[in-house]
């Protein structure tokens, strides 16, 4: 065969590449263990969701029972044991309280070393050259922010387990969900809905107090660097960082039953933390807040739609899915395009004095940083488009298939126990 013949044989055609992508999508759509597709699949009927006696779940290695505070700390199980994470939080709070009460009588004016764990640090001293005033303080970033994040990693661990194990399980039991696998996934989606609803509303409230409300994108760049943060904006940013750190710790330490898309989730959490840390470091918190709002609000509706699929309220499930798609389209796609357009066309609105690399002055945005900011947001848009196509295909399959309910009825209890929806 000629050299050209070899090349022709080896070069993949557009049609073959399309077939590979289609098969990949179909595989994800039908995979009950995928973190996104699984919860949208037809569910086993509620009256068939009781775990059989002697189920492997009775001796799950991911138990949340405490082995003692010190043992849980050494084994890192405090992340999933709510009683231990609560004790850690309480110990720090008691130490801070005692210092506040006793020290003024012993050594007046001595700073409380436990305060940076509970409260944000690095206030900007009021002066004519800063935005900070006694009435409206401003904060800068600093190393003590890492201490704050560490404490609130413990807080999110406690809060997550309380919502998942107590609140969501009670709700799931009320709706007749009894199988351990379903209870665990229902709890995870319930916690996701609570978290993203709180942070989405909080992020929108903070944006309403900023010149960037509602996506007035020119103020992402005007008066840059925005290194003086309002107390609420700084607290919000660090709480987001703590949440994603906590989620990553749970995955990396295998403290929960692993998923088949484990590596995908780990990569997602790493990228998210990289974007959080980078935007915080280079004083792009205003655009960061806008991105957060565009992500957290639709994630609230995504989690709610998944919960309705678990509960199997057919009409509510269909309506919630439709609302979710509409919200996702606006926030994850339109607003993402708005942000991208701003980066590409409004980047030069910042002062000329800020277009340099000078960390000591809080400015980082030399000319090539425009592309560094644009690229990850563009990649995020592509990922959103991929998930968007997937979710539309899943929705159409489930809603239009007359056999959808039969598929759910015919799956065995054993199969359902092993699913990682």
C-alpha positions as CSV (number, residue, x, y, z in Angstrom):
1,X,0.0,0.0,0.0
2,X,1.3,3.5,-0.7
3,X,2.2,6.0,1.9
4,X,-0.9,8.0,1.0
5,X,-2.9,4.9,1.4
6,X,-1.5,4.4,4.9
7,X,-2.3,8.1,5.8
8,X,-5.8,7.7,4.4
9,X,-6.4,4.6,6.4
10,X,-5.1,6.1,9.7
11,X,-6.6,9.6,9.5
12,X,-10.0,9.7,11.5
13,X,-12.9,11.1,9.5
14,X,-15.3,13.7,10.8
15,X,-18.0,11.0,10.7
16,X,-16.0,8.6,12.8
17,X,-15.2,11.3,15.4
18,X,-18.9,12.2,15.6
19,X,-19.8,8.5,16.2
20,X,-17.2,8.4,19.0
21,X,-18.7,11.5,20.7
22,X,-22.3,10.1,20.2
23,X,-21.3,6.8,21.8
24,X,-19.7,8.6,24.7
25,X,-22.8,10.6,25.3
26,X,-25.0,7.6,25.1
27,X,-22.7,5.7,27.6
28,X,-23.0,8.6,30.1
29,X,-26.8,8.8,29.6
30,X,-27.3,5.2,30.5
31,X,-24.7,5.0,33.2
32,X,-26.6,4.9,36.6
33,X,-23.4,5.6,38.5
34,X,-22.6,9.0,36.8
35,X,-22.9,12.0,39.2
36,X,-25.0,14.0,36.7
37,X,-26.8,11.4,34.6
38,X,-27.6,8.9,37.3
39,X,-30.1,10.9,39.3
40,X,-32.1,11.8,36.2
41,X,-32.5,8.1,35.2
42,X,-35.8,6.3,36.0
43,X,-35.8,5.3,39.6
44,X,-36.9,2.1,41.2
45,X,-40.5,2.4,42.5
46,X,-40.7,3.7,46.1
47,X,-42.5,0.6,47.3
48,X,-39.5,-1.5,46.1
49,X,-36.8,0.6,47.8
50,X,-36.4,-1.3,51.1
51,X,-32.9,-2.8,51.7
52,X,-33.0,-6.5,52.1
53,X,-32.0,-8.0,55.5
54,X,-28.3,-8.7,55.7
55,X,-27.5,-6.2,53.0
56,X,-23.8,-5.2,52.7
57,X,-24.9,-1.7,53.6
58,X,-25.3,-2.9,57.2
59,X,-21.5,-3.1,57.5
60,X,-20.5,-0.2,55.2
61,X,-16.9,0.8,55.7
62,X,-17.9,4.4,55.3
63,X,-19.6,4.5,58.7
64,X,-20.1,7.9,60.3
65,X,-19.9,6.5,63.9
66,X,-17.2,8.1,66.0
67,X,-14.3,6.2,67.4
68,X,-13.4,9.0,69.8
69,X,-12.3,12.5,69.0
70,X,-8.6,11.9,69.0
71,X,-9.0,8.7,66.9
72,X,-11.2,10.5,64.4
73,X,-8.6,13.4,64.1
74,X,-5.8,11.0,63.5
75,X,-7.7,9.0,60.9
76,X,-9.2,12.2,59.3
77,X,-12.6,10.8,59.9
78,X,-13.7,14.0,61.6
79,X,-14.6,15.1,58.1
80,X,-17.6,12.7,58.0
81,X,-18.3,12.2,61.7
82,X,-20.5,15.1,62.7
83,X,-20.0,14.7,66.5
84,X,-16.2,15.0,66.1
85,X,-16.3,18.0,63.7
86,X,-18.7,19.7,66.1
87,X,-16.3,19.1,69.0
88,X,-13.4,20.7,67.1
89,X,-15.6,23.7,66.3
90,X,-16.6,24.0,69.9
91,X,-13.1,23.7,71.3
92,X,-11.9,26.6,69.1
93,X,-15.0,28.7,70.1
94,X,-14.5,28.0,73.8
95,X,-10.8,29.0,73.6
96,X,-11.7,32.2,71.8
97,X,-14.5,33.0,74.3
98,X,-12.2,32.4,77.3
99,X,-9.5,34.6,75.8
100,X,-12.1,37.4,75.3
101,X,-13.4,37.2,78.8
102,X,-10.2,36.6,80.8
103,X,-7.4,38.3,79.0
104,X,-8.7,41.9,79.3
105,X,-8.2,41.6,83.1
106,X,-4.7,40.1,82.8
107,X,-3.1,41.6,79.7
108,X,-5.3,44.3,78.3
109,X,-5.1,44.8,74.6
110,X,-3.4,41.5,73.8
111,X,-4.9,40.2,70.5
112,X,-6.9,37.0,70.6
113,X,-4.9,34.4,68.7
114,X,-8.1,32.4,68.0
115,X,-9.9,35.2,66.3
116,X,-8.5,34.6,62.8
117,X,-10.1,31.2,62.9
118,X,-13.6,32.5,63.4
119,X,-13.4,35.9,61.8
120,X,-11.9,37.4,58.7
121,X,-8.5,39.2,59.1
122,X,-6.4,41.9,57.6
123,X,-8.6,45.0,57.9
124,X,-7.4,48.0,55.9
125,X,-6.6,51.0,58.2
126,X,-8.8,54.0,57.5
127,X,-6.9,56.7,55.7
128,X,-7.5,59.4,53.0
129,X,-5.8,57.1,50.4
130,X,-8.0,54.0,51.0
131,X,-11.7,53.3,50.7
132,X,-11.8,52.0,54.3
133,X,-13.6,54.1,56.9
134,X,-14.7,53.3,60.5
135,X,-18.3,53.1,59.2
136,X,-17.5,51.1,56.1
137,X,-14.3,49.0,56.7
138,X,-12.5,47.3,54.0
139,X,-10.3,44.2,54.0
140,X,-7.2,43.0,52.2
141,X,-6.0,39.4,51.6
142,X,-3.3,37.8,53.7
143,X,-1.9,34.6,55.1
144,X,-4.3,34.5,58.0
145,X,-7.0,33.8,55.3
146,X,-5.7,30.3,55.2
147,X,-6.5,29.9,58.9
148,X,-10.0,31.0,58.4
149,X,-10.5,28.6,55.5
150,X,-9.1,25.7,57.7
151,X,-11.7,26.4,60.4
152,X,-14.6,26.6,58.0
153,X,-13.5,23.4,56.3
154,X,-14.5,21.8,59.7
155,X,-17.7,23.9,59.7
156,X,-18.8,22.7,56.3
157,X,-17.9,19.1,57.3
158,X,-20.3,19.4,60.3
159,X,-23.0,21.2,58.4
160,X,-22.9,18.8,55.5
161,X,-23.3,15.7,57.6
162,X,-26.1,17.3,59.7
163,X,-28.1,18.2,56.6
164,X,-27.3,14.9,54.9
165,X,-27.7,12.4,57.8
166,X,-30.5,14.0,59.8
167,X,-32.5,16.5,57.8
168,X,-32.5,14.9,54.3
169,X,-32.8,11.3,55.6
170,X,-35.9,12.3,57.5
171,X,-37.4,13.9,54.4
172,X,-36.5,10.8,52.3
173,X,-38.1,8.5,54.8
174,X,-41.2,10.6,54.8
175,X,-41.5,10.1,51.0
176,X,-40.9,6.3,51.4
177,X,-37.3,6.1,50.4
178,X,-35.7,3.3,52.5
179,X,-32.8,1.8,50.5
180,X,-29.4,2.9,51.8
181,X,-28.0,3.8,48.4
182,X,-31.0,6.0,47.6
183,X,-30.8,7.7,51.1
184,X,-27.2,8.5,50.6
185,X,-27.7,10.1,47.2
186,X,-30.9,11.9,48.2
187,X,-28.9,13.3,51.1
188,X,-26.1,14.5,48.9
189,X,-28.5,16.2,46.5
190,X,-30.4,17.7,49.4
191,X,-27.2,19.2,50.8
192,X,-26.2,20.5,47.4
193,X,-29.5,22.2,47.0
194,X,-29.3,23.8,50.5
195,X,-25.7,24.9,50.0
196,X,-26.1,26.4,46.5
197,X,-29.4,28.1,47.5
198,X,-27.7,29.8,50.4
199,X,-24.6,30.8,48.5
200,X,-26.5,31.8,45.4
201,X,-28.7,34.1,47.3
202,X,-25.7,35.4,49.3
203,X,-23.7,36.0,46.2
204,X,-26.6,37.9,44.6
205,X,-27.0,40.0,47.7
206,X,-23.3,40.9,47.6
207,X,-23.5,41.8,44.0
208,X,-26.5,44.1,44.7
209,X,-24.1,46.1,46.9
210,X,-21.4,46.4,44.2
211,X,-21.2,48.5,41.1
212,X,-21.4,45.2,39.1
213,X,-25.1,44.7,39.8
214,X,-26.8,43.1,37.6
215,X,-23.8,42.1,35.4
216,X,-22.7,45.7,34.6
217,X,-19.5,44.2,33.4
218,X,-17.6,47.4,32.7
219,X,-17.1,47.6,36.5
220,X,-15.1,44.4,36.5
221,X,-12.3,46.6,35.2
222,X,-12.9,50.2,36.0
223,X,-10.8,51.3,39.0
224,X,-8.9,48.0,39.1
225,X,-7.2,46.7,41.3
226,X,-10.1,46.0,43.6
227,X,-7.9,44.8,46.4
228,X,-10.0,46.5,49.2
229,X,-12.9,44.1,49.7
230,X,-16.1,44.7,51.7
231,X,-16.2,42.4,54.8
232,X,-19.1,40.4,53.3
233,X,-17.4,39.9,49.9
234,X,-14.2,38.6,51.6
235,X,-16.1,36.3,53.9
236,X,-18.2,35.0,51.0
237,X,-15.1,34.2,48.9
238,X,-13.3,32.4,51.7
239,X,-16.4,30.4,52.6
240,X,-16.6,29.3,49.0
241,X,-12.9,28.2,49.1
242,X,-13.5,26.3,52.4
243,X,-16.5,24.5,50.9
244,X,-14.6,23.2,47.8
245,X,-11.6,22.3,49.9
246,X,-13.9,20.2,52.1
247,X,-15.5,18.5,49.1
248,X,-12.0,17.7,47.7
249,X,-10.8,16.3,51.1
250,X,-13.8,13.9,51.2
251,X,-12.9,12.6,47.8
252,X,-9.1,12.3,48.2
253,X,-9.3,10.5,51.5
254,X,-11.9,8.1,50.3
255,X,-14.1,8.9,53.2
256,X,-17.3,8.1,51.3
257,X,-18.3,5.3,49.0
258,X,-16.4,6.1,45.8
259,X,-18.1,6.8,42.5
260,X,-17.2,5.5,39.1
261,X,-16.6,9.1,37.9
262,X,-14.2,9.7,40.8
263,X,-11.4,11.1,38.8
264,X,-13.7,13.5,36.9
265,X,-15.0,14.9,40.2
266,X,-11.4,15.3,41.6
267,X,-10.3,17.1,38.5
268,X,-13.4,19.4,38.7
269,X,-12.7,20.3,42.3
270,X,-9.0,21.0,41.6
271,X,-10.0,23.3,38.7
272,X,-12.6,25.1,40.8
273,X,-10.1,25.7,43.6
274,X,-7.5,26.9,41.1
275,X,-10.0,29.5,39.7
276,X,-11.0,30.6,43.2
277,X,-7.4,31.0,44.4
278,X,-6.2,32.7,41.2
279,X,-9.0,35.2,41.0
280,X,-8.6,36.0,44.7
281,X,-4.8,36.4,44.4
282,X,-4.9,38.8,41.4
283,X,-7.8,40.9,42.9
284,X,-10.5,39.8,40.4
285,X,-13.1,39.2,43.1
286,X,-15.8,41.3,41.4
287,X,-15.7,39.1,38.3
288,X,-15.3,36.1,40.5
289,X,-18.5,37.0,42.4
290,X,-20.3,37.3,39.1
291,X,-19.1,33.8,38.0
292,X,-20.2,32.3,41.3
293,X,-23.7,33.7,41.0
294,X,-24.0,32.4,37.4
295,X,-23.0,28.9,38.7
296,X,-24.6,28.6,42.1
297,X,-28.1,29.6,41.3
298,X,-28.6,27.1,38.4
299,X,-27.0,24.4,40.6
300,X,-29.8,24.9,43.1
301,X,-32.4,24.1,40.5
302,X,-30.3,21.2,39.2
303,X,-30.2,19.6,42.7
304,X,-33.9,20.2,43.2
305,X,-34.8,18.6,39.9
306,X,-32.7,15.5,40.9
307,X,-34.6,15.3,44.2
308,X,-37.9,15.4,42.4
309,X,-36.7,12.5,40.3
310,X,-35.9,10.5,43.4
311,X,-39.2,11.2,44.9
312,X,-41.0,10.3,41.6
313,X,-43.6,13.1,41.7
314,X,-44.1,12.9,37.9
315,X,-45.7,16.3,37.3
316,X,-43.5,18.1,39.7
317,X,-40.4,16.3,38.2
318,X,-41.4,17.5,34.7
319,X,-42.0,21.1,35.8
320,X,-38.9,21.3,37.9
321,X,-36.8,19.9,35.0
322,X,-38.3,22.5,32.6
323,X,-37.6,25.4,35.1
324,X,-34.1,24.0,35.6
325,X,-33.3,24.0,31.9
326,X,-34.5,27.6,31.5
327,X,-32.5,28.8,34.5
328,X,-29.4,26.9,33.4
329,X,-29.7,28.3,29.9
330,X,-29.8,31.9,31.2
331,X,-27.2,31.7,33.9
332,X,-24.7,29.1,32.6
333,X,-24.8,30.1,29.0
334,X,-26.1,33.7,28.4
335,X,-24.3,35.2,31.4
336,X,-21.2,33.2,30.7
337,X,-21.1,34.8,27.2
338,X,-21.7,38.2,28.8
339,X,-18.7,37.7,31.0
340,X,-16.5,36.4,28.2
341,X,-17.5,39.4,26.0
342,X,-16.5,41.7,28.8
343,X,-13.1,40.1,29.2
344,X,-12.5,40.4,25.5
345,X,-13.8,43.9,24.8
346,X,-13.7,45.8,28.2
347,X,-10.4,44.6,29.6
348,X,-8.7,47.9,28.6
349,X,-11.1,50.0,30.7
350,X,-8.8,49.5,33.7
351,X,-6.4,52.4,34.5
352,X,-3.2,52.5,32.5
353,X,-1.3,52.4,35.8
354,X,-2.8,48.9,36.5
355,X,-1.7,47.3,33.2
356,X,1.5,45.9,34.7
357,X,2.8,43.1,36.9
358,X,3.4,44.5,40.3
359,X,2.2,42.2,43.2
360,X,3.3,44.7,45.8
361,X,0.9,47.2,44.4
362,X,-1.9,44.7,43.9
363,X,-1.8,44.8,40.1
364,X,-1.2,41.8,37.9
365,X,-3.0,42.4,34.6
366,X,-0.4,42.9,32.0
367,X,-1.6,42.6,28.4
368,X,-1.3,38.8,28.2
369,X,-3.4,38.3,31.3
370,X,-6.4,39.1,29.2
371,X,-6.0,35.7,27.5
372,X,-5.2,34.0,30.8
373,X,-8.6,35.2,32.2
374,X,-10.5,34.5,29.0
375,X,-9.3,31.0,28.4
376,X,-10.5,29.2,31.6
377,X,-13.9,30.9,31.4
378,X,-14.2,29.8,27.7
379,X,-13.3,26.3,28.7
380,X,-16.0,26.5,31.4
381,X,-18.5,27.5,28.7
382,X,-17.5,24.5,26.6
383,X,-18.0,22.2,29.6
384,X,-21.4,23.8,30.3
385,X,-22.4,23.2,26.7
386,X,-21.3,19.6,26.9
387,X,-23.4,19.1,30.1
388,X,-26.3,21.0,28.5
389,X,-26.5,18.7,25.5
390,X,-26.2,15.7,27.8
391,X,-29.0,16.9,30.1
392,X,-31.3,17.8,27.2
393,X,-30.8,14.3,25.8
394,X,-31.4,12.6,29.1
395,X,-34.5,14.7,29.7
396,X,-35.9,13.9,26.3
397,X,-35.2,10.3,26.7
398,X,-36.9,10.0,30.1
399,X,-39.8,12.2,29.3
400,X,-40.7,10.8,25.9
401,X,-39.9,7.1,26.5
402,X,-43.0,5.1,27.2
403,X,-40.8,2.4,28.6
404,X,-39.1,4.7,31.2
405,X,-41.1,3.5,34.1
406,X,-40.8,-0.2,33.1
407,X,-37.0,0.2,33.0
408,X,-37.1,1.4,36.6
409,X,-39.5,-1.3,37.7
410,X,-37.5,-4.1,36.2
411,X,-34.2,-3.3,37.9
412,X,-33.4,-5.6,40.8
413,X,-32.9,-4.5,44.3
414,X,-29.3,-5.8,44.2
415,X,-28.5,-3.7,41.2
416,X,-30.0,-0.6,42.8
417,X,-28.0,-1.2,46.0
418,X,-24.8,-1.0,44.0
419,X,-25.7,2.1,42.0
420,X,-23.9,5.3,42.7
421,X,-26.5,7.7,41.4
